[in-house]
Amino acid sequence: MISYILRLASPVAPVDRMREVVRQLIGIGGGRSLGFGINRVRSLPDGIGQVLDNYLHEKDGHVVEEIKSNGNGNGHDPQQHAPVMKIGDICPECGEAAVVNEEGCRKCYACGFSEC
């Protein structure tokens, strides 16, 4: 899929297409996450998205600075204060994407399933 997206004849720059691929892949949950903290990988697509994101940040060091400064140097990011919706893994009980790791347990916010 990624190779196809990058080879497409498009007026959108390849780097921008890659950023969209990263945006779509990062955060996809799976059966079990691996790792802790910033090294946590939720699924194979999430891991691929993280690797591509790291590549983009290394390739364009100024991308991180633009996001932090909002392009105008004032350091204000409007999305910083936006509420963050938790998207979890698929629950084995109810099938909703509501299972999150919390306090060392995997809990489902939809049905109350707990894996402790």
VMD Tcl script that builds the backbone (N, CA, C; Angstrom):
set m [mol new atoms 348]
animate dup $m
set s [atomselect $m all]
$s set {name element resname resid chain x y z} {
  {N N MET 1 A 0.821 -1.183 0.000}
  {CA C MET 1 A 0.000 0.000 0.000}
  {C C MET 1 A 0.871 1.255 0.000}
  {N N ILE 2 A 1.880 1.278 0.872}
  {CA C ILE 2 A 2.727 2.462 0.989}
  {C C ILE 2 A 3.484 2.698 -0.312}
  {N N SER 3 A 4.019 1.628 -0.888}
  {CA C SER 3 A 4.746 1.745 -2.153}
  {C C SER 3 A 3.833 2.284 -3.245}
  {N N TYR 4 A 2.615 1.798 -3.293}
  {CA C TYR 4 A 1.650 2.244 -4.296}
  {C C TYR 4 A 1.329 3.730 -4.124}
  {N N ILE 5 A 1.091 4.146 -2.886}
  {CA C ILE 5 A 0.777 5.550 -2.604}
  {C C ILE 5 A 1.917 6.454 -3.055}
  {N N LEU 6 A 3.157 6.025 -2.825}
  {CA C LEU 6 A 4.302 6.862 -3.189}
  {C C LEU 6 A 4.559 6.878 -4.695}
  {N N ARG 7 A 4.147 5.834 -5.417}
  {CA C ARG 7 A 4.367 5.782 -6.860}
  {C C ARG 7 A 3.245 6.431 -7.659}
  {N N LEU 8 A 2.140 6.759 -7.026}
  {CA C LEU 8 A 1.012 7.373 -7.714}
  {C C LEU 8 A 1.395 8.710 -8.350}
  {N N ALA 9 A 0.878 8.939 -9.539}
  {CA C ALA 9 A 1.031 10.260 -10.149}
  {C C ALA 9 A 0.033 11.185 -9.456}
  {N N SER 10 A 0.554 12.171 -8.739}
  {CA C SER 10 A -0.314 13.014 -7.932}
  {C C SER 10 A 0.289 14.413 -7.812}
  {N N PRO 11 A -0.564 15.434 -7.716}
  {CA C PRO 11 A -0.044 16.782 -7.486}
  {C C PRO 11 A 0.454 16.964 -6.042}
  {N N VAL 12 A 0.136 16.013 -5.158}
  {CA C VAL 12 A 0.572 16.077 -3.767}
  {C C VAL 12 A 2.000 15.535 -3.686}
  {N N ALA 13 A 2.865 16.251 -3.014}
  {CA C ALA 13 A 4.268 15.869 -2.886}
  {C C ALA 13 A 4.389 14.517 -2.177}
  {N N PRO 14 A 5.383 13.695 -2.560}
  {CA C PRO 14 A 5.561 12.384 -1.915}
  {C C PRO 14 A 5.719 12.476 -0.397}
  {N N VAL 15 A 6.403 13.494 0.094}
  {CA C VAL 15 A 6.570 13.642 1.547}
  {C C VAL 15 A 5.220 13.874 2.217}
  {N N ASP 16 A 4.359 14.658 1.589}
  {CA C ASP 16 A 3.027 14.896 2.151}
  {C C ASP 16 A 2.182 13.627 2.114}
  {N N ARG 17 A 2.334 12.840 1.056}
  {CA C ARG 17 A 1.621 11.558 0.996}
  {C C ARG 17 A 2.121 10.622 2.085}
  {N N MET 18 A 3.442 10.638 2.332}
  {CA C MET 18 A 4.007 9.792 3.387}
  {C C MET 18 A 3.494 10.228 4.754}
  {N N ARG 19 A 3.380 11.540 4.970}
  {CA C ARG 19 A 2.839 12.027 6.244}
  {C C ARG 19 A 1.403 11.554 6.446}
  {N N GLU 20 A 0.622 11.518 5.374}
  {CA C GLU 20 A -0.761 11.033 5.477}
  {C C GLU 20 A -0.787 9.542 5.787}
  {N N VAL 21 A 0.110 8.776 5.176}
  {CA C VAL 21 A 0.204 7.336 5.477}
  {C C VAL 21 A 0.525 7.160 6.959}
  {N N VAL 22 A 1.489 7.921 7.464}
  {CA C VAL 22 A 1.868 7.845 8.875}
  {C C VAL 22 A 0.675 8.187 9.754}
  {N N ARG 23 A -0.049 9.238 9.395}
  {CA C ARG 23 A -1.224 9.652 10.178}
  {C C ARG 23 A -2.276 8.541 10.241}
  {N N GLN 24 A -2.427 7.821 9.149}
  {CA C GLN 24 A -3.417 6.743 9.094}
  {C C GLN 24 A -2.975 5.501 9.879}
  {N N LEU 25 A -1.667 5.213 9.904}
  {CA C LEU 25 A -1.174 3.986 10.520}
  {C C LEU 25 A -0.941 4.098 12.023}
  {N N ILE 26 A -0.429 5.235 12.467}
  {CA C ILE 26 A -0.096 5.372 13.895}
  {C C ILE 26 A -1.377 5.317 14.723}
  {N N GLY 27 A -1.330 4.494 15.756}
  {CA C GLY 27 A -2.464 4.383 16.670}
  {C C GLY 27 A -3.370 3.203 16.408}
  {N N ILE 28 A -3.162 2.460 15.313}
  {CA C ILE 28 A -3.978 1.277 15.062}
  {C C ILE 28 A -3.643 0.238 16.124}
  {N N GLY 29 A -4.647 -0.231 16.814}
  {CA C GLY 29 A -4.443 -1.204 17.886}
  {C C GLY 29 A -4.490 -2.628 17.381}
  {N N GLY 30 A -3.962 -3.525 18.199}
  {CA C GLY 30 A -3.971 -4.940 17.871}
  {C C GLY 30 A -4.356 -5.751 19.091}
  {N N GLY 31 A -4.102 -7.033 19.038}
  {CA C GLY 31 A -4.449 -7.919 20.145}
  {C C GLY 31 A -3.688 -7.604 21.416}
  {N N ARG 32 A -2.385 -7.382 21.269}
  {CA C ARG 32 A -1.543 -7.059 22.424}
  {C C ARG 32 A -0.466 -6.068 22.014}
  {N N SER 33 A -0.216 -5.117 22.867}
  {CA C SER 33 A 0.848 -4.149 22.621}
  {C C SER 33 A 2.169 -4.726 23.094}
  {N N LEU 34 A 3.253 -4.213 22.519}
  {CA C LEU 34 A 4.594 -4.614 22.932}
  {C C LEU 34 A 5.380 -3.380 23.302}
  {N N GLY 35 A 6.214 -3.475 24.317}
  {CA C GLY 35 A 7.070 -2.372 24.716}
  {C C GLY 35 A 6.388 -1.448 25.702}
  {N N PHE 36 A 7.182 -0.460 26.154}
  {CA C PHE 36 A 6.694 0.484 27.156}
  {C C PHE 36 A 7.035 1.901 26.736}
  {N N GLY 37 A 6.269 2.862 27.194}
  {CA C GLY 37 A 6.551 4.272 26.956}
  {C C GLY 37 A 6.588 4.609 25.481}
  {N N ILE 38 A 7.630 5.347 25.082}
  {CA C ILE 38 A 7.726 5.764 23.680}
  {C C ILE 38 A 8.059 4.597 22.765}
  {N N ASN 39 A 8.519 3.480 23.334}
  {CA C ASN 39 A 8.842 2.292 22.537}
  {C C ASN 39 A 7.656 1.345 22.389}
  {N N ARG 40 A 6.493 1.744 22.866}
  {CA C ARG 40 A 5.300 0.900 22.804}
  {C C ARG 40 A 4.783 0.829 21.375}
  {N N VAL 41 A 4.512 -0.389 20.919}
  {CA C VAL 41 A 3.961 -0.627 19.587}
  {C C VAL 41 A 2.652 -1.377 19.772}
  {N N ARG 42 A 1.566 -0.807 19.276}
  {CA C ARG 42 A 0.235 -1.384 19.479}
  {C C ARG 42 A -0.074 -2.504 18.483}
  {N N SER 43 A 0.517 -2.448 17.284}
  {CA C SER 43 A 0.266 -3.453 16.251}
  {C C SER 43 A 1.331 -3.302 15.176}
  {N N LEU 44 A 1.326 -4.194 14.196}
  {CA C LEU 44 A 2.274 -4.085 13.085}
  {C C LEU 44 A 2.079 -2.781 12.307}
  {N N PRO 45 A 0.842 -2.394 11.941}
  {CA C PRO 45 A 0.671 -1.104 11.254}
  {C C PRO 45 A 1.152 0.079 12.098}
  {N N ASP 46 A 0.902 0.040 13.411}
  {CA C ASP 46 A 1.356 1.102 14.295}
  {C C ASP 46 A 2.881 1.171 14.299}
  {N N GLY 47 A 3.550 0.029 14.342}
  {CA C GLY 47 A 5.010 -0.010 14.314}
  {C C GLY 47 A 5.568 0.552 13.017}
  {N N ILE 48 A 4.959 0.197 11.894}
  {CA C ILE 48 A 5.396 0.726 10.593}
  {C C ILE 48 A 5.198 2.237 10.560}
  {N N GLY 49 A 4.063 2.703 11.065}
  {CA C GLY 49 A 3.800 4.141 11.118}
  {C C GLY 49 A 4.820 4.876 11.974}
  {N N GLN 50 A 5.200 4.275 13.102}
  {CA C GLN 50 A 6.184 4.902 13.979}
  {C C GLN 50 A 7.551 4.986 13.305}
  {N N VAL 51 A 7.945 3.919 12.617}
  {CA C VAL 51 A 9.241 3.920 11.924}
  {C C VAL 51 A 9.245 4.975 10.820}
  {N N LEU 52 A 8.167 5.056 10.048}
  {CA C LEU 52 A 8.091 6.063 8.984}
  {C C LEU 52 A 8.074 7.473 9.570}
  {N N ASP 53 A 7.404 7.655 10.697}
  {CA C ASP 53 A 7.375 8.956 11.354}
  {C C ASP 53 A 8.774 9.351 11.821}
  {N N ASN 54 A 9.501 8.411 12.411}
  {CA C ASN 54 A 10.884 8.688 12.821}
  {C C ASN 54 A 11.737 9.058 11.611}
  {N N TYR 55 A 11.553 8.354 10.507}
  {CA C TYR 55 A 12.299 8.659 9.279}
  {C C TYR 55 A 12.008 10.085 8.810}
  {N N LEU 56 A 10.730 10.453 8.802}
  {CA C LEU 56 A 10.366 11.805 8.362}
  {C C LEU 56 A 10.956 12.874 9.279}
  {N N HIS 57 A 10.956 12.612 10.592}
  {CA C HIS 57 A 11.514 13.582 11.536}
  {C C HIS 57 A 13.025 13.716 11.366}
  {N N GLU 58 A 13.707 12.608 11.090}
  {CA C GLU 58 A 15.153 12.665 10.865}
  {C C GLU 58 A 15.478 13.337 9.541}
  {N N LYS 59 A 14.655 13.069 8.519}
  {CA C LYS 59 A 14.878 13.640 7.189}
  {C C LYS 59 A 14.654 15.146 7.196}
  {N N ASP 60 A 13.583 15.573 7.848}
  {CA C ASP 60 A 13.234 16.997 7.927}
  {C C ASP 60 A 13.205 17.421 9.384}
  {N N GLY 61 A 14.337 17.765 9.936}
  {CA C GLY 61 A 14.414 18.173 11.338}
  {C C GLY 61 A 13.540 19.361 11.653}
  {N N HIS 62 A 13.271 20.207 10.638}
  {CA C HIS 62 A 12.463 21.406 10.879}
  {C C HIS 62 A 10.983 21.093 11.028}
  {N N VAL 63 A 10.534 19.893 10.669}
  {CA C VAL 63 A 9.116 19.542 10.791}
  {C C VAL 63 A 8.685 19.596 12.249}
  {N N VAL 64 A 9.533 19.085 13.145}
  {CA C VAL 64 A 9.214 19.090 14.570}
  {C C VAL 64 A 9.114 20.524 15.068}
  {N N GLU 65 A 10.028 21.388 14.643}
  {CA C GLU 65 A 10.008 22.777 15.084}
  {C C GLU 65 A 8.775 23.507 14.574}
  {N N GLU 66 A 8.345 23.223 13.336}
  {CA C GLU 66 A 7.155 23.879 12.787}
  {C C GLU 66 A 5.925 23.524 13.594}
  {N N ILE 67 A 5.814 22.266 13.998}
  {CA C ILE 67 A 4.652 21.834 14.776}
  {C C ILE 67 A 4.667 22.520 16.135}
  {N N LYS 68 A 5.847 22.590 16.760}
  {CA C LYS 68 A 5.948 23.208 18.086}
  {C C LYS 68 A 5.634 24.690 18.050}
  {N N SER 69 A 6.100 25.378 17.008}
  {CA C SER 69 A 5.914 26.823 16.977}
  {C C SER 69 A 4.705 27.253 16.162}
  {N N ASN 70 A 3.987 26.308 15.570}
  {CA C ASN 70 A 2.809 26.601 14.770}
  {C C ASN 70 A 3.156 27.461 13.557}
  {N N GLY 71 A 4.447 27.419 13.142}
  {CA C GLY 71 A 4.856 28.138 11.954}
  {C C GLY 71 A 5.008 29.631 12.128}
  {N N ASN 72 A 4.539 30.195 13.243}
  {CA C ASN 72 A 4.647 31.642 13.400}
  {C C ASN 72 A 5.519 32.039 14.578}
  {N N GLY 73 A 6.149 31.053 15.216}
  {CA C GLY 73 A 7.112 31.352 16.262}
  {C C GLY 73 A 6.524 31.681 17.615}
  {N N ASN 74 A 5.208 31.574 17.780}
  {CA C ASN 74 A 4.651 31.933 19.077}
  {C C ASN 74 A 4.572 30.757 20.043}
  {N N GLY 75 A 4.903 29.561 19.582}
  {CA C GLY 75 A 4.930 28.403 20.459}
  {C C GLY 75 A 3.564 27.880 20.844}
  {N N HIS 76 A 2.508 28.351 20.243}
  {CA C HIS 76 A 1.159 27.910 20.586}
  {C C HIS 76 A 0.667 26.908 19.555}
  {N N ASP 77 A 0.280 25.741 20.019}
  {CA C ASP 77 A -0.256 24.700 19.144}
  {C C ASP 77 A -1.731 24.542 19.479}
  {N N PRO 78 A -2.648 24.909 18.568}
  {CA C PRO 78 A -4.070 24.849 18.891}
  {C C PRO 78 A -4.560 23.446 19.208}
  {N N GLN 79 A -3.924 22.422 18.684}
  {CA C GLN 79 A -4.351 21.059 18.967}
  {C C GLN 79 A -3.862 20.575 20.324}
  {N N GLN 80 A -2.946 21.320 20.942}
  {CA C GLN 80 A -2.390 20.924 22.222}
  {C C GLN 80 A -3.477 20.882 23.298}
  {N N HIS 81 A -4.456 21.756 23.235}
  {CA C HIS 81 A -5.500 21.827 24.247}
  {C C HIS 81 A -6.776 21.110 23.827}
  {N N ALA 82 A -6.770 20.492 22.652}
  {CA C ALA 82 A -7.949 19.758 22.195}
  {C C ALA 82 A -8.085 18.476 23.004}
  {N N PRO 83 A -9.304 18.046 23.320}
  {CA C PRO 83 A -9.482 16.808 24.066}
  {C C PRO 83 A -8.996 15.612 23.246}
  {N N VAL 84 A -8.350 14.682 23.925}
  {CA C VAL 84 A -7.817 13.497 23.271}
  {C C VAL 84 A -8.758 12.334 23.524}
  {N N MET 85 A -9.239 11.729 22.451}
  {CA C MET 85 A -10.131 10.592 22.566}
  {C C MET 85 A -9.298 9.310 22.604}
  {N N LYS 86 A -9.555 8.454 23.588}
  {CA C LYS 86 A -8.827 7.206 23.689}
  {C C LYS 86 A -9.397 6.204 22.693}
  {N N ILE 87 A -8.518 5.664 21.871}
  {CA C ILE 87 A -8.901 4.596 20.960}
  {C C ILE 87 A -8.149 3.370 21.413}
  {N N GLY 88 A -8.877 2.322 21.737}
  {CA C GLY 88 A -8.239 1.147 22.291}
  {C C GLY 88 A -8.213 -0.027 21.342}
  {N N ASP 89 A -7.732 -1.133 21.882}
  {CA C ASP 89 A -7.703 -2.382 21.144}
  {C C ASP 89 A -9.112 -2.972 21.090}
  {N N ILE 90 A -9.271 -3.985 20.272}
  {CA C ILE 90 A -10.562 -4.656 20.135}
  {C C ILE 90 A -10.823 -5.522 21.373}
  {N N CYS 91 A -11.979 -5.376 21.953}
  {CA C CYS 91 A -12.363 -6.145 23.132}
  {C C CYS 91 A -12.776 -7.557 22.727}
  {N N PRO 92 A -12.241 -8.594 23.395}
  {CA C PRO 92 A -12.634 -9.965 23.068}
  {C C PRO 92 A -14.064 -10.303 23.493}
  {N N GLU 93 A -14.632 -9.517 24.402}
  {CA C GLU 93 A -15.993 -9.763 24.889}
  {C C GLU 93 A -17.058 -9.116 23.999}
  {N N CYS 94 A -16.922 -7.782 23.769}
  {CA C CYS 94 A -17.981 -7.053 23.064}
  {C C CYS 94 A -17.603 -6.628 21.647}
  {N N GLY 95 A -16.305 -6.705 21.290}
  {CA C GLY 95 A -15.882 -6.362 19.934}
  {C C GLY 95 A -15.673 -4.883 19.679}
  {N N GLU 96 A -15.855 -4.030 20.685}
  {CA C GLU 96 A -15.637 -2.594 20.529}
  {C C GLU 96 A -14.152 -2.271 20.640}
  {N N ALA 97 A -13.719 -1.179 20.029}
  {CA C ALA 97 A -12.328 -0.729 20.123}
  {C C ALA 97 A -12.190 0.142 21.364}
  {N N ALA 98 A -12.326 -0.487 22.536}
  {CA C ALA 98 A -12.352 0.269 23.776}
  {C C ALA 98 A -11.455 -0.322 24.861}
  {N N VAL 99 A -10.580 -1.263 24.527}
  {CA C VAL 99 A -9.691 -1.857 25.521}
  {C C VAL 99 A -8.418 -1.026 25.594}
  {N N VAL 100 A -8.115 -0.510 26.802}
  {CA C VAL 100 A -6.921 0.293 27.020}
  {C C VAL 100 A -6.126 -0.287 28.183}
  {N N ASN 101 A -4.829 -0.019 28.176}
  {CA C ASN 101 A -3.964 -0.420 29.282}
  {C C ASN 101 A -4.033 0.658 30.340}
  {N N GLU 102 A -4.458 0.277 31.549}
  {CA C GLU 102 A -4.600 1.244 32.623}
  {C C GLU 102 A -4.257 0.570 33.938}
  {N N GLU 103 A -3.364 1.178 34.692}
  {CA C GLU 103 A -2.966 0.677 36.010}
  {C C GLU 103 A -2.485 -0.760 35.937}
  {N N GLY 104 A -1.784 -1.123 34.884}
  {CA C GLY 104 A -1.236 -2.461 34.738}
  {C C GLY 104 A -2.232 -3.504 34.269}
  {N N CYS 105 A -3.447 -3.106 33.963}
  {CA C CYS 105 A -4.485 -4.031 33.490}
  {C C CYS 105 A -5.015 -3.560 32.138}
  {N N ARG 106 A -5.567 -4.495 31.409}
  {CA C ARG 106 A -6.258 -4.150 30.161}
  {C C ARG 106 A -7.742 -4.112 30.488}
  {N N LYS 107 A -8.369 -2.950 30.268}
  {CA C LYS 107 A -9.775 -2.751 30.627}
  {C C LYS 107 A -10.559 -2.276 29.410}
  {N N CYS 108 A -11.804 -2.727 29.316}
  {CA C CYS 108 A -12.687 -2.278 28.248}
  {C C CYS 108 A -13.637 -1.230 28.805}
  {N N TYR 109 A -13.643 -0.040 28.191}
  {CA C TYR 109 A -14.537 1.016 28.631}
  {C C TYR 109 A -15.982 0.774 28.180}
  {N N ALA 110 A -16.196 -0.080 27.201}
  {CA C ALA 110 A -17.550 -0.317 26.696}
  {C C ALA 110 A -18.328 -1.307 27.556}
  {N N CYS 111 A -17.716 -2.456 27.884}
  {CA C CYS 111 A -18.467 -3.498 28.583}
  {C C CYS 111 A -17.931 -3.825 29.973}
  {N N GLY 112 A -16.760 -3.297 30.330}
  {CA C GLY 112 A -16.206 -3.552 31.652}
  {C C GLY 112 A -15.264 -4.738 31.722}
  {N N PHE 113 A -14.992 -5.404 30.607}
  {CA C PHE 113 A -14.063 -6.525 30.551}
  {C C PHE 113 A -12.725 -6.097 31.159}
  {N N SER 114 A -12.098 -6.983 31.951}
  {CA C SER 114 A -10.806 -6.673 32.560}
  {C C SER 114 A -9.902 -7.885 32.431}
  {N N GLU 115 A -8.646 -7.633 32.100}
  {CA C GLU 115 A -7.658 -8.705 31.969}
  {C C GLU 115 A -6.532 -8.403 32.934}
  {N N CYS 116 A -6.711 -8.859 34.208}
  {CA C CYS 116 A -5.705 -8.592 35.239}
  {C C CYS 116 A -5.133 -9.891 35.769}
}
mol reanalyze $m
mol bondsrecalc $m
mol representation Tube
mol addrep $m
